[in-house]
Amino acid sequence: MSTTIPLKSFQDYGHMKFSDLFQKSDLKVVEDSIIELFALQALKIGDVRNETQSILSAKYDNFEKFCRIYELLEKDDKEALYQVQKFLPASIGARSIFTNSLIDLFARILGSDPSRLLVDGPAVFINRPNTERLLYRWHSEEHYYPKRRKFLNIWLPLFVPKSKNNGTIVI
């Protein structure tokens, strides 16, 4: 990866923007893995097992499959939904996005040796319209990593590409 690093932006503002950092095929692996984890969890619940199987065999795109399975879990068993979040960092497919070249890029941004990096995640952040519980204003993730002075959060859209009309979210 020969990505130009906008370090000045990072140093001045604490953030930077990359375009085309990931290949579509790489993101599809992550999406498929996320759907599979949510589906596996839903298939364990007798009340939604048949509906989950129908969703998986239908001709839905990844985003529609994800939304429908998420709806089932949110409606019937929020604890099962929260368990999937715990599984994501253990998923080889979901973590496949953390390639050696991406780790090297992180190390260059932080001015660190790649072997010293700690990688946490991924996680899926879902905030539904009219949900006030997860409203965030500008903030720092620093309290999640006490006594760590240098860390990166990476946010990227999945399932639906970022556009001028949707920002990085879909409503």
DSSP file (Angstrom, degrees, kcal/mol; ACC not computed):
  #  RESIDUE AA STRUCTURE BP1 BP2  ACC     N-H-->O    O-->H-N    N-H-->O    O-->H-N    TCO  KAPPA ALPHA  PHI   PSI    X-CA   Y-CA   Z-CA
    1    1 A M              0   0    0      0, 0.0    20,-0.0     0, 0.0     0, 0.0   0.000 360.0 360.0 360.0 121.4    0.0    0.0    0.0
    2    2 A S        +     0   0    0      2,-0.0     2,-0.2   103,-0.0    99,-0.0  -0.287 360.0 162.5-110.6  46.9    1.5    3.3   -1.1
    3    3 A T        -     0   0    0      1,-0.1     2,-0.4    18,-0.1    18,-0.0  -0.468  40.2-125.5 -71.1 131.7   -1.1    5.5    0.5
    4    4 A T        -     0   0    0     -2,-0.2    -1,-0.1     2,-0.0    -2,-0.0  -0.643  25.0-138.6 -75.0 131.1   -0.1    9.1    1.0
    5    5 A I        -     0   0    0     -2,-0.4     2,-2.3     1,-0.1     3,-0.3  -0.828   4.0-147.7 -98.5 119.0   -0.6   10.0    4.6
    6    6 A P    >>  +     0   0    0      0, 0.0     4,-1.6     0, 0.0     3,-0.5  -0.417  35.4 160.8 -79.4  65.7   -2.1   13.4    5.3
    7    7 A L  H 3>  +     0   0    0     -2,-2.3     4,-3.3     1,-0.2     5,-0.3   0.826  65.9  61.4 -60.6 -34.3   -0.1   13.7    8.5
    8    8 A K  H 3> S+     0   0    0     -3,-0.3     4,-2.8     1,-0.2     5,-0.3   0.924 104.9  48.6 -59.6 -43.3   -0.6   17.5    8.7
    9    9 A S  H <>>S+     0   0    0     -3,-0.5     4,-2.8     2,-0.2     6,-0.8   0.915 113.5  47.4 -60.8 -43.2   -4.3   17.0    8.9
   10   10 A F  H  X5S+     0   0    0     -4,-1.6     4,-1.7     4,-0.2    -2,-0.2   0.928 115.2  44.5 -64.9 -45.0   -3.9   14.4   11.6
   11   11 A Q  H  <5S+     0   0    0     -4,-3.3    -2,-0.2     1,-0.2    -1,-0.2   0.883 121.2  39.2 -68.0 -38.2   -1.5   16.6   13.6
   12   12 A D  H  <5S+     0   0    0     -4,-2.8    -2,-0.2    -5,-0.3    -3,-0.2   0.875 135.0  15.1 -79.5 -38.9   -3.5   19.8   13.2
   13   13 A Y  H  <5S-     0   0    0     -4,-2.8    -3,-0.2     2,-0.3    -2,-0.2   0.542  94.2-118.0-118.8 -10.6   -7.1   18.4   13.6
   14   14 A G  S  <<S+     0   0    0     -4,-1.7     2,-0.3    -5,-0.6    -4,-0.2   0.583  87.1  68.1  81.9   8.5   -6.7   14.9   15.1
   15   15 A H        -     0   0    0     -6,-0.8     2,-0.3    -8,-0.1    -2,-0.3  -0.977  55.5-168.5-151.2 164.0   -8.3   13.2   12.1
   16   16 A M        -     0   0    0     -2,-0.3     2,-0.4    -3,-0.1    -9,-0.1  -0.977  17.0-131.1-150.8 159.7   -7.7   12.5    8.4
   17   17 A K        -     0   0    0     -2,-0.3     2,-0.4   -11,-0.1    -8,-0.1  -0.948  17.0-170.6-119.2 134.1   -9.6   11.3    5.5
   18   18 A F        -     0   0    0     -2,-0.4     2,-0.4   -13,-0.1     3,-0.2  -0.951   8.5-153.4-119.0 142.5   -8.6    8.5    3.1
   19   19 A S  S    S+     0   0    0     -2,-0.4    -2,-0.0     1,-0.2     0, 0.0  -0.928  78.0   4.0-111.1 141.9  -10.4    7.6   -0.1
   20   20 A D  S    S+     0   0    0     -2,-0.4    -1,-0.2     1,-0.1     4,-0.0   0.846  76.4 146.1  57.0  38.5  -10.2    4.1   -1.5
   21   21 A L        +     0   0    0     -3,-0.2     2,-0.4     1,-0.1    -1,-0.1   0.816  65.5  43.0 -71.9 -30.3   -8.2    2.8    1.4
   22   22 A F  S    S-     0   0    0      4,-0.0     2,-0.2     3,-0.0    -1,-0.1  -0.898  84.5-121.3-119.0 146.3  -10.0   -0.6    1.1
   23   23 A Q     >  -     0   0    0     -2,-0.4     4,-2.1     1,-0.1     3,-0.3  -0.568  25.5-122.2 -77.9 147.4  -10.8   -2.7   -2.0
   24   24 A K  H  > S+     0   0    0      1,-0.2     4,-2.1    -2,-0.2     5,-0.1   0.881 114.0  55.7 -57.5 -38.4  -14.5   -3.5   -2.5
   25   25 A S  H  > S+     0   0    0      1,-0.2     4,-1.5     2,-0.2    -1,-0.2   0.868 106.5  50.2 -64.4 -35.7  -13.7   -7.2   -2.4
   26   26 A D  H  > S+     0   0    0     -3,-0.3     4,-1.6     1,-0.2    -1,-0.2   0.904 110.6  48.9 -67.7 -41.2  -12.0   -6.8    1.0
   27   27 A L  H  X S+     0   0    0     -4,-2.1     4,-2.9     1,-0.2    -2,-0.2   0.850 106.2  57.7 -66.9 -33.4  -15.0   -4.9    2.4
   28   28 A K  H  X S+     0   0    0     -4,-2.1     4,-3.1     2,-0.2     5,-0.2   0.894 103.1  53.3 -64.4 -38.8  -17.3   -7.7    1.0
   29   29 A V  H  X S+     0   0    0     -4,-1.5     4,-2.1     2,-0.2    -1,-0.2   0.926 111.5  46.1 -59.8 -44.1  -15.4  -10.3    3.1
   30   30 A V  H  X S+     0   0    0     -4,-1.6     4,-2.4     2,-0.2    -2,-0.2   0.938 113.6  48.5 -64.0 -47.4  -16.0   -8.2    6.2
   31   31 A E  H  X S+     0   0    0     -4,-2.9     4,-2.7     1,-0.2     5,-0.2   0.937 111.4  49.4 -58.2 -48.4  -19.7   -7.6    5.3
   32   32 A D  H  X S+     0   0    0     -4,-3.1     4,-2.5     1,-0.2    -1,-0.2   0.893 111.4  50.1 -58.7 -40.5  -20.3  -11.3    4.7
   33   33 A S  H  X S+     0   0    0     -4,-2.1     4,-2.3    -5,-0.2    -1,-0.2   0.896 110.3  49.5 -66.4 -40.4  -18.6  -12.2    8.0
   34   34 A I  H  X S+     0   0    0     -4,-2.4     4,-2.3     2,-0.2     5,-0.2   0.937 112.5  47.2 -64.3 -46.2  -20.7   -9.7    9.9
   35   35 A I  H  X S+     0   0    0     -4,-2.7     4,-3.0     1,-0.2     5,-0.2   0.917 110.8  52.9 -61.0 -42.6  -23.9  -11.1    8.3
   36   36 A E  H  X S+     0   0    0     -4,-2.5     4,-2.9    -5,-0.2    -1,-0.2   0.909 109.3  48.3 -61.7 -42.3  -22.8  -14.6    9.0
   37   37 A L  H  X S+     0   0    0     -4,-2.3     4,-1.9     2,-0.2    -1,-0.2   0.931 114.0  45.7 -64.2 -44.9  -22.2  -13.9   12.7
   38   38 A F  H  X S+     0   0    0     -4,-2.3     4,-2.3     2,-0.2    -2,-0.2   0.912 115.0  48.6 -63.8 -41.2  -25.6  -12.2   13.1
   39   39 A A  H  X S+     0   0    0     -4,-3.0     4,-2.8     2,-0.2    -2,-0.2   0.919 108.3  52.9 -65.4 -44.1  -27.3  -15.0   11.2
   40   40 A L  H  X S+     0   0    0     -4,-2.9     4,-0.6     1,-0.2    -1,-0.2   0.894 111.3  47.8 -58.7 -38.9  -25.6  -17.7   13.3
   41   41 A Q  H >< S+     0   0    0     -4,-1.9     3,-0.9    -5,-0.2     4,-0.3   0.928 112.5  47.9 -67.1 -44.4  -26.9  -16.0   16.4
   42   42 A A  H >< S+     0   0    0     -4,-2.3     3,-1.5     1,-0.2     6,-0.3   0.856 104.7  60.4 -65.7 -34.6  -30.4  -15.6   15.0
   43   43 A L  H 3< S+     0   0    0     -4,-2.8    -1,-0.2     1,-0.3    -2,-0.2   0.702  96.3  62.3 -67.2 -18.0  -30.5  -19.3   13.9
   44   44 A K  T << S+     0   0    0     -3,-0.9     2,-0.7    -4,-0.6    -1,-0.3   0.619  88.4  82.1 -78.6 -12.6  -29.9  -20.3   17.6
   45   45 A I  S X> S-     0   0    0     -3,-1.5     3,-1.5    -4,-0.3     4,-1.0  -0.841  70.3-153.8-101.8 111.4  -33.3  -18.7   18.5
   46   46 A G  G >4 S+     0   0    0     -2,-0.7     3,-0.5     1,-0.3     4,-0.5   0.827  90.1  59.3 -52.5 -39.5  -36.2  -21.0   17.8
   47   47 A D  G 34 S+     0   0    0      1,-0.2    -1,-0.3     2,-0.1     4,-0.2   0.757 119.5  26.9 -65.7 -24.8  -38.7  -18.2   17.4
   48   48 A V  G <> S+     0   0    0     -3,-1.5     4,-2.5    -6,-0.3    -1,-0.2   0.333  91.0 101.3-119.5   5.7  -36.8  -16.6   14.5
   49   49 A R  H <X S+     0   0    0     -4,-1.0     4,-2.4    -3,-0.5     5,-0.2   0.941  85.9  44.0 -58.4 -51.7  -34.9  -19.6   13.0
   50   50 A N  H  > S+     0   0    0     -4,-0.5     4,-2.1     1,-0.2    -1,-0.2   0.898 114.3  49.6 -63.7 -41.0  -37.3  -20.1   10.1
   51   51 A E  H  > S+     0   0    0      2,-0.2     4,-2.2     1,-0.2    -1,-0.2   0.886 110.3  51.2 -65.6 -37.6  -37.5  -16.4    9.3
   52   52 A T  H  X S+     0   0    0     -4,-2.5     4,-2.5     2,-0.2    -2,-0.2   0.923 108.8  50.5 -64.0 -44.6  -33.7  -16.1    9.4
   53   53 A Q  H  X S+     0   0    0     -4,-2.4     4,-1.7     1,-0.2    -2,-0.2   0.889 110.1  51.0 -60.5 -38.8  -33.3  -19.1    7.0
   54   54 A S  H  X S+     0   0    0     -4,-2.1     4,-1.0     2,-0.2    -1,-0.2   0.905 109.7  49.9 -64.5 -41.5  -35.8  -17.4    4.6
   55   55 A I  H >< S+     0   0    0     -4,-2.2     3,-0.6     1,-0.2     5,-0.4   0.927 110.7  49.7 -62.5 -44.8  -33.8  -14.2    4.7
   56   56 A L  H 3< S+     0   0    0     -4,-2.5    -1,-0.2     1,-0.2    -2,-0.2   0.827 113.7  44.7 -65.9 -32.1  -30.5  -16.0    4.0
   57   57 A S  H 3< S+     0   0    0     -4,-1.7    -1,-0.2    -5,-0.2    -2,-0.2   0.574  96.0  96.2 -90.2  -8.2  -32.0  -17.8    1.0
   58   58 A A  S << S-     0   0    0     -4,-1.0     2,-0.5    -3,-0.6     7,-0.0  -0.286  89.1-107.6 -76.1 166.5  -33.8  -14.8   -0.4
   59   59 A K        +     0   0    0     -2,-0.0     2,-0.2     6,-0.0    -1,-0.1  -0.162  69.5 139.9 -88.3  39.8  -32.2  -12.7   -3.2
   60   60 A Y        -     0   0    0     -2,-0.5     2,-0.1    -5,-0.4     0, 0.0  -0.500  54.0-117.5 -80.3 152.0  -31.5   -9.7   -0.8
   61   61 A D     >  -     0   0    0     -2,-0.2     4,-2.5     1,-0.1     5,-0.2  -0.358  39.3 -94.5 -77.1 171.9  -28.3   -7.7   -1.1
   62   62 A N  H  > S+     0   0    0      1,-0.2     4,-2.8     2,-0.2     5,-0.2   0.880 124.5  52.4 -57.1 -41.5  -26.0   -7.8    1.9
   63   63 A F  H  > S+     0   0    0     96,-0.3     4,-2.7     1,-0.2    -1,-0.2   0.918 110.3  47.2 -63.8 -43.2  -27.5   -4.6    3.4
   64   64 A E  H  > S+     0   0    0      2,-0.2     4,-2.5     1,-0.2     5,-0.2   0.909 112.7  49.6 -65.6 -41.9  -31.0   -5.9    3.3
   65   65 A K  H  X S+     0   0    0     -4,-2.5     4,-2.5     2,-0.2     5,-0.3   0.952 112.4  47.9 -59.8 -48.7  -30.0   -9.2    4.8
   66   66 A F  H  X S+     0   0    0     -4,-2.8     4,-2.8    -5,-0.2     5,-0.2   0.939 112.5  48.4 -57.9 -48.7  -28.2   -7.5    7.6
   67   67 A C  H  X S+     0   0    0     -4,-2.7     4,-2.5     1,-0.2    -1,-0.2   0.917 112.8  47.3 -60.1 -45.2  -31.1   -5.1    8.3
   68   68 A R  H  X S+     0   0    0     -4,-2.5     4,-1.9     2,-0.2    -1,-0.2   0.913 115.0  44.5 -66.1 -42.8  -33.7   -7.9    8.4
   69   69 A I  H  X S+     0   0    0     -4,-2.5     4,-2.3    -5,-0.2     5,-0.2   0.914 112.8  52.3 -68.2 -41.1  -31.6  -10.2   10.7
   70   70 A Y  H  X S+     0   0    0     -4,-2.8     4,-2.9    -5,-0.3     5,-0.2   0.920 107.5  53.0 -58.2 -44.1  -30.7   -7.2   12.9
   71   71 A E  H  X S+     0   0    0     -4,-2.5     4,-2.4    -5,-0.2     5,-0.2   0.906 108.0  51.0 -58.4 -43.5  -34.5   -6.4   13.2
   72   72 A L  H  X S+     0   0    0     -4,-1.9     4,-2.4     1,-0.2     5,-0.4   0.938 114.0  43.2 -60.4 -47.1  -35.2  -10.0   14.3
   73   73 A L  H  X S+     0   0    0     -4,-2.3     4,-2.2     1,-0.2     8,-0.3   0.897 114.2  49.7 -68.1 -40.1  -32.6   -9.9   17.0
   74   74 A E  H  < S+     0   0    0     -4,-2.9     4,-0.3    -5,-0.2    -1,-0.2   0.893 115.3  43.9 -66.7 -37.8  -33.4   -6.4   18.2
   75   75 A K  H  < S+     0   0    0     -4,-2.4    -2,-0.2    -5,-0.2    -1,-0.2   0.917 127.9  23.6 -72.3 -43.9  -37.1   -7.2   18.4
   76   76 A D  H  < S+     0   0    0     -4,-2.4    -3,-0.2    -5,-0.2    -2,-0.2   0.752 132.8  12.0-101.7 -26.4  -36.9  -10.7   20.1
   77   77 A D     X  +     0   0    0     -4,-2.2     4,-1.6    -5,-0.4     3,-0.5  -0.536  50.1 174.7-158.4  81.8  -33.6  -11.0   21.9
   78   78 A K  H  > S+     0   0    0     -4,-0.3     4,-2.5     1,-0.2     5,-0.2   0.819  84.6  60.9 -62.5 -30.2  -31.4   -7.9   22.5
   79   79 A E  H  > S+     0   0    0      1,-0.2     4,-1.9     2,-0.2    -1,-0.2   0.918 104.3  49.1 -63.1 -41.0  -29.0  -10.0   24.6
   80   80 A A  H  > S+     0   0    0     -3,-0.5     4,-1.3     1,-0.2    -1,-0.2   0.879 109.7  53.2 -63.3 -37.0  -28.3  -12.2   21.6
   81   81 A L  H  X S+     0   0    0     -4,-1.6     4,-1.0    -8,-0.3     3,-0.4   0.926 108.8  48.0 -62.9 -45.5  -27.8   -9.0   19.6
   82   82 A Y  H  X S+     0   0    0     -4,-2.5     4,-1.1     1,-0.2    -1,-0.2   0.824 104.1  61.7 -66.8 -31.1  -25.2   -7.7   22.1
   83   83 A Q  H  X S+     0   0    0     -4,-1.9     4,-1.3     1,-0.2     3,-0.3   0.866  96.8  59.2 -62.8 -35.6  -23.4  -11.0   22.1
   84   84 A V  H  X S+     0   0    0     -4,-1.3     4,-1.7    -3,-0.4     3,-0.3   0.893  99.1  57.5 -62.1 -38.2  -22.7  -10.7   18.4
   85   85 A Q  H  < S+     0   0    0     -4,-1.0    -1,-0.2     1,-0.2    -2,-0.2   0.878 105.6  50.8 -58.7 -36.5  -20.8   -7.4   19.1
   86   86 A K  H  < S+     0   0    0     -4,-1.1    -1,-0.2    -3,-0.3     4,-0.2   0.810 109.1  52.0 -70.2 -29.1  -18.6   -9.4   21.4
   87   87 A F  H >X S+     0   0    0     -4,-1.3     3,-1.8    -3,-0.3     4,-0.6   0.792  89.1  79.8 -77.5 -28.8  -17.9  -12.0   18.7
   88   88 A L  G >< S+     0   0    0     -4,-1.7     3,-1.6     1,-0.3    -1,-0.2   0.866  88.7  52.4 -53.0 -46.4  -16.9   -9.6   16.0
   89   89 A P  G 34 S+     0   0    0      0, 0.0    -1,-0.3     0, 0.0    -2,-0.1   0.713 109.5  52.2 -65.3 -15.5  -13.3   -9.0   17.2
   90   90 A A  G <4 S+     0   0    0     -3,-1.8     2,-0.6    -4,-0.2    -2,-0.2   0.502  85.5 105.1 -94.1  -4.9  -12.8  -12.8   17.2
   91   91 A S    <X  -     0   0    0     -3,-1.6     4,-2.3    -4,-0.6     5,-0.2  -0.660  58.1-157.0 -82.5 120.5  -14.0  -13.3   13.6
   92   92 A I  H  > S+     0   0    0     -2,-0.6     4,-0.6     1,-0.2    -1,-0.2   0.899  95.5  49.6 -61.2 -41.1  -11.2  -14.0   11.2
   93   93 A G  H >4 S+     0   0    0      1,-0.2     3,-0.7     2,-0.2     4,-0.2   0.916 111.9  46.3 -65.4 -44.0  -13.3  -12.7    8.3
   94   94 A A  H >4 S+     0   0    0      1,-0.2     3,-0.7    -6,-0.2    -1,-0.2   0.862 115.2  47.6 -67.3 -34.6  -14.3   -9.5   10.1
   95   95 A R  H >< S+     0   0    0     -4,-2.3     3,-2.4     1,-0.2    -1,-0.2   0.529  84.1  94.2 -82.6  -5.9  -10.7   -8.9   11.2
   96   96 A S  T << S+     0   0    0     -3,-0.7    -1,-0.2    -4,-0.6    -2,-0.1   0.699  70.5  72.9 -61.4 -16.6   -9.4   -9.6    7.6
   97   97 A I  T <  S+     0   0    0     -3,-0.7     2,-1.9    -4,-0.2    -1,-0.3   0.740  77.3  81.7 -68.0 -22.6   -9.5   -5.9    7.0
   98   98 A F    <   +     0   0    0     -3,-2.4    -1,-0.2     4,-0.1    -3,-0.1  -0.515  69.0 171.2 -85.2  71.8   -6.5   -5.5    9.3
   99   99 A T     >  -     0   0    0     -2,-1.9     4,-2.5     1,-0.1     5,-0.2  -0.271  48.7-105.9 -75.6 165.2   -3.9   -6.4    6.7
  100  100 A N  H  > S+     0   0    0      1,-0.2     4,-2.6     2,-0.2     5,-0.2   0.888 122.4  53.2 -59.2 -39.2   -0.2   -6.0    7.2
  101  101 A S  H  > S+     0   0    0      2,-0.2     4,-1.9     1,-0.2    -1,-0.2   0.869 109.1  48.7 -67.7 -33.9   -0.2   -3.0    4.9
  102  102 A L  H  > S+     0   0    0      2,-0.2     4,-2.6     1,-0.2    -2,-0.2   0.910 111.0  50.1 -69.5 -41.0   -2.9   -1.4    7.0
  103  103 A I  H  X S+     0   0    0     -4,-2.5     4,-2.5     1,-0.2    -2,-0.2   0.913 110.4  50.6 -61.6 -42.1   -1.0   -2.1   10.2
  104  104 A D  H  X S+     0   0    0     -4,-2.6     4,-2.4     2,-0.2    -1,-0.2   0.897 109.3  51.4 -61.7 -39.8    2.1   -0.6    8.6
  105  105 A L  H  X S+     0   0    0     -4,-1.9     4,-2.5     2,-0.2    -2,-0.2   0.933 109.7  49.2 -62.3 -46.3    0.0    2.5    7.7
  106  106 A F  H  X S+     0   0    0     -4,-2.6     4,-2.5     1,-0.2    -2,-0.2   0.921 110.2  51.6 -57.6 -44.3   -1.2    2.8   11.3
  107  107 A A  H  X>S+     0   0    0     -4,-2.5     5,-2.6     1,-0.2     4,-1.1   0.906 109.8  48.9 -61.7 -42.6    2.3    2.5   12.5
  108  108 A R  H  <5S+     0   0    0     -4,-2.4     3,-0.3     3,-0.2    -1,-0.2   0.913 111.4  49.8 -64.0 -41.7    3.5    5.3   10.2
  109  109 A I  H  <5S+     0   0    0     -4,-2.5    -2,-0.2     1,-0.2    -1,-0.2   0.920 118.2  38.9 -62.1 -43.1    0.7    7.6   11.3
  110  110 A L  H  <5S-     0   0    0     -4,-2.5    -1,-0.2    -5,-0.2    -2,-0.2   0.546 107.4-124.0 -85.4  -7.5    1.4    7.0   14.9
  111  111 A G  T  <5 +     0   0    0     -4,-1.1     2,-0.3    -3,-0.3    -3,-0.2   0.922  69.0 127.3  64.8  43.4    5.2    7.0   14.5
  112  112 A S      < -     0   0    0     -5,-2.6    -1,-0.2    -6,-0.1    -2,-0.1  -0.840  69.4 -98.8-129.5 162.1    5.4    3.6   16.1
  113  113 A D    >   -     0   0    0     -2,-0.3     3,-2.1     1,-0.1     4,-0.4  -0.676  34.8-127.7 -76.6 134.8    6.9    0.2   15.4
  114  114 A P  G >  S+     0   0    0      0, 0.0     3,-1.3     0, 0.0    -1,-0.1   0.815 107.0  63.2 -55.1 -31.1    4.1   -2.1   14.0
  115  115 A S  G 3  S+     0   0    0      1,-0.3    -2,-0.0     3,-0.0     0, 0.0   0.678  98.7  56.0 -69.3 -15.4    4.9   -4.8   16.6
  116  116 A R  G <  S+     0   0    0     -3,-2.1    -1,-0.3     2,-0.1     2,-0.2   0.512  84.4 109.0 -92.8  -5.3    3.9   -2.3   19.4
  117  117 A L    <   -     0   0    0     -3,-1.3     2,-0.5    -4,-0.4    34,-0.0  -0.452  55.4-152.7 -76.0 143.3    0.4   -1.7   18.0
  118  118 A L        -     0   0    0     -2,-0.2     2,-0.5     2,-0.0    -2,-0.1  -0.969  11.4-157.0-109.7 129.2   -2.6   -3.1   19.8
  119  119 A V        -     0   0    0     -2,-0.5     2,-0.4     2,-0.0   -21,-0.0  -0.938  11.2-176.9-114.3 123.3   -5.6   -3.7   17.4
  120  120 A D        -     0   0    0     -2,-0.5     3,-0.1     3,-0.0    -2,-0.0  -0.934  33.6 -38.0-117.6 138.6   -9.1   -3.8   18.8
  121  121 A G        -     0   0    0     -2,-0.4     2,-0.2     1,-0.3    -2,-0.0  -0.592  21.3-130.2 111.4-172.6  -12.2   -4.5   16.9
  122  122 A P        +     0   0    0      0, 0.0     2,-0.3     0, 0.0    -1,-0.3   0.445  44.0 174.5 -83.5 170.3  -13.9   -4.4   14.5
  123  123 A A        -     0   0    0     -2,-0.2     2,-0.6    -3,-0.1   -38,-0.1  -0.971  27.1-131.9-136.8 153.0  -17.2   -3.3   15.9
  124  124 A V        -     0   0    0     -2,-0.3     2,-0.7     2,-0.0   -36,-0.0  -0.936  16.5-155.0-107.9 124.0  -20.4   -2.4   14.1
  125  125 A F        -     0   0    0     -2,-0.6     2,-0.5     2,-0.0    -2,-0.0  -0.883  14.6-178.0-101.9 116.9  -22.0    0.8   15.3
  126  126 A I        +     0   0    0     -2,-0.7     2,-0.5     2,-0.0    -2,-0.0  -0.964   8.4 171.9-120.1 121.7  -25.8    0.9   14.6
  127  127 A N        -     0   0    0     -2,-0.5     3,-0.1     6,-0.0    -2,-0.0  -0.949  19.3-152.0-131.2 111.8  -27.8    3.9   15.5
  128  128 A R    >   -     0   0    0     -2,-0.5     3,-1.8     1,-0.1     6,-0.2  -0.489  33.1 -85.5 -84.6 151.0  -31.4    3.8   14.3
  129  129 A P  T 3  S+     0   0    0      0, 0.0    -1,-0.1     0, 0.0     3,-0.1  -0.211 114.3  18.2 -53.1 143.7  -33.4    7.0   13.5
  130  130 A N  T 3  S+     0   0    0      1,-0.2     2,-0.7    -3,-0.1    -2,-0.1   0.570  89.2 131.5  68.1  12.5  -35.1    8.5   16.6
  131  131 A T    <   +     0   0    0     -3,-1.8     3,-0.2     1,-0.1    -1,-0.2  -0.856  29.7 177.3 -94.0 115.5  -32.8    6.7   19.0
  132  132 A E    >   +     0   0    0     -2,-0.7     3,-1.4     1,-0.2    -1,-0.1   0.625  65.1  81.3 -92.0 -13.7  -31.5    9.2   21.4
  133  133 A R  T 3  S+     0   0    0      1,-0.3    -1,-0.2     3,-0.0    -2,-0.0   0.821  99.3  38.6 -60.7 -32.3  -29.5    6.7   23.5
  134  134 A L  T 3  S+     0   0    0     -3,-0.2     2,-0.4    -6,-0.2    -1,-0.3   0.019  79.4 134.5-112.4  27.5  -26.6    6.7   21.1
  135  135 A L    <   -     0   0    0     -3,-1.4     2,-0.4     1,-0.0    -3,-0.1  -0.644  34.4-170.7 -77.8 129.2  -26.5   10.3   20.1
  136  136 A Y        -     0   0    0     -2,-0.4     2,-0.2     3,-0.0     3,-0.1  -0.949  15.2-163.3-123.2 140.7  -22.9   11.6   20.2
  137  137 A R        -     0   0    0     -2,-0.4     0, 0.0     1,-0.2     0, 0.0  -0.561  59.6 -54.3-101.2 177.9  -21.4   15.0   19.9
  138  138 A W  S    S+     0   0    0     -2,-0.2     2,-0.3     1,-0.0    -1,-0.2  -0.319  80.7 149.7 -53.9 131.7  -17.7   15.5   19.1
  139  139 A H        -     0   0    0     -3,-0.1     2,-0.4     3,-0.0    -3,-0.0  -0.946  43.5-109.5-156.4 171.9  -15.8   13.5   21.7
  140  140 A S        -     0   0    0     -2,-0.3     3,-0.5     1,-0.1     4,-0.0  -0.877   9.7-145.4-111.8 146.3  -12.6   11.6   22.3
  141  141 A E  S >> S+     0   0    0     -2,-0.4     3,-2.2     1,-0.2     4,-0.6   0.309  70.5 113.3 -86.0   8.5  -12.4    7.8   22.7
  142  142 A E  G >4  +     0   0    0      1,-0.3     3,-1.3     2,-0.2     6,-0.3   0.808  64.4  62.4 -55.4 -35.4   -9.6    8.4   25.2
  143  143 A H  G 34 S+     0   0    0     -3,-0.5    -1,-0.3     1,-0.3    -2,-0.1   0.723  97.7  58.9 -67.0 -18.2  -11.5    7.1   28.2
  144  144 A Y  G <4 S+     0   0    0     -3,-2.2    -1,-0.3     1,-0.2    -2,-0.2   0.722 113.1  38.9 -76.9 -21.0  -11.7    3.7   26.5
  145  145 A Y  S X< S-     0   0    0     -3,-1.3     3,-1.7    -4,-0.6    -1,-0.2  -0.590  83.9-166.1-128.9  69.0   -7.9    3.6   26.4
  146  146 A P  T 3  S+     0   0    0      0, 0.0     3,-0.1     0, 0.0    -3,-0.1  -0.256  73.6  10.8 -61.1 142.9   -6.6    5.0   29.6
  147  147 A K  T 3  S+     0   0    0      1,-0.2     2,-0.6     2,-0.0    -4,-0.1   0.570  97.0 119.0  66.0  11.7   -2.9    5.9   29.8
  148  148 A R    <   -     0   0    0     -3,-1.7    -1,-0.2    -6,-0.3    -3,-0.1  -0.940  40.0-176.4-103.4 121.9   -2.6    5.4   26.0
  149  149 A R        +     0   0    0     -2,-0.6     2,-0.5     1,-0.2    -1,-0.1   0.719  68.0  47.0 -91.9 -22.4   -1.5    8.6   24.4
  150  150 A K        +     0   0    0      2,-0.0     2,-0.3     0, 0.0    -1,-0.2  -0.965  67.5 134.0-127.9 119.4   -1.5    7.5   20.8
  151  151 A F        -     0   0    0     -2,-0.5     2,-0.4    -3,-0.1   -10,-0.1  -0.986  34.1-141.3-155.5 160.6   -4.4    5.6   19.2
  152  152 A L        -     0   0    0     -2,-0.3     2,-0.4     2,-0.0  -137,-0.1  -0.955   2.5-160.7-124.1 142.2   -6.5    5.6   16.1
  153  153 A N        -     0   0    0     -2,-0.4     2,-0.5     2,-0.0    -2,-0.0  -0.973  12.9-158.5-112.1 138.1  -10.1    4.9   15.5
  154  154 A I        -     0   0    0     -2,-0.4     2,-0.5     2,-0.0    -2,-0.0  -0.978   7.0-171.4-119.9 126.7  -11.1    4.1   12.0
  155  155 A W        +     0   0    0     -2,-0.5    -2,-0.0     2,-0.0     0, 0.0  -0.955  12.8 165.3-115.5 131.0  -14.7    4.6   10.8
  156  156 A L        -     0   0    0     -2,-0.5     2,-0.2    12,-0.0    12,-0.0  -0.999  36.3-110.9-146.7 147.5  -15.9    3.3    7.5
  157  157 A P        -     0   0    0      0, 0.0     2,-0.3     0, 0.0     5,-0.1  -0.549  32.3-166.8 -76.7 139.6  -19.2    2.7    5.8
  158  158 A L        +     0   0    0     -2,-0.2     2,-2.0    10,-0.2  -130,-0.1  -0.874  63.8  10.5-119.5 158.0  -20.2   -0.9    5.2
  159  159 A F  S    S+     0   0    0     -2,-0.3   -96,-0.3  -132,-0.1   -95,-0.1  -0.135 125.0  49.6  72.4 -40.9  -22.9   -2.3    3.0
  160  160 A V  S    S-     0   0    0     -2,-2.0     3,-0.1     8,-0.1    -2,-0.0  -0.984  89.7-121.4-131.2 121.3  -23.7    1.1    1.3
  161  161 A P        -     0   0    0      0, 0.0     5,-0.1     0, 0.0    -3,-0.1  -0.224  34.6 -99.5 -61.3 148.5  -20.9    3.2   -0.2
  162  162 A K        +     0   0    0     -5,-0.1     2,-0.3     6,-0.1     6,-0.2  -0.399  51.1 173.3 -62.7 141.0  -20.4    6.7    1.1
  163  163 A S  B  >  -A  167   0A   0      4,-1.2     4,-1.6     6,-0.1     6,-0.1  -0.924  48.3-103.0-143.8 171.0  -22.0    9.3   -1.1
  164  164 A K  T  4 S+     0   0    0     -2,-0.3     4,-0.1     1,-0.2    -1,-0.1   0.833 121.0  47.6 -63.0 -31.9  -22.6   13.0   -1.1
  165  165 A N  T  4 S+     0   0    0      1,-0.2    -1,-0.2     2,-0.1    -3,-0.1   0.821 121.5  30.2 -81.3 -32.8  -26.3   12.3   -0.3
  166  166 A N  T >4 S-     0   0    0      1,-0.3     3,-2.5    -5,-0.1     2,-0.3   0.460  82.9-154.0-109.2  -0.1  -25.9    9.9    2.6
  167  167 A G  B 3< S-A  163   0A   0     -4,-1.6    -4,-1.2     1,-0.3    -1,-0.3  -0.492  71.8 -39.8  61.1-125.3  -22.6   10.9    4.2
  168  168 A T  T 3  S+     0   0    0     -2,-0.3     2,-0.3    -6,-0.2    -1,-0.3   0.125 126.1  74.0-116.7  18.9  -21.4    7.6    5.8
  169  169 A I    <   -     0   0    0     -3,-2.5     2,-0.4    -6,-0.1    -6,-0.1  -0.874  64.8-141.9-129.3 163.2  -24.8    6.5    7.0
  170  170 A V              0   0    0     -2,-0.3    -4,-0.0     1,-0.1    -8,-0.0  -0.986 360.0 360.0-121.9 134.0  -28.0    5.1    5.5
  171  171 A I              0   0    0     -2,-0.4    -1,-0.1   -43,-0.1    -5,-0.0   0.325 360.0 360.0-117.6 360.0  -31.4    6.1    6.8
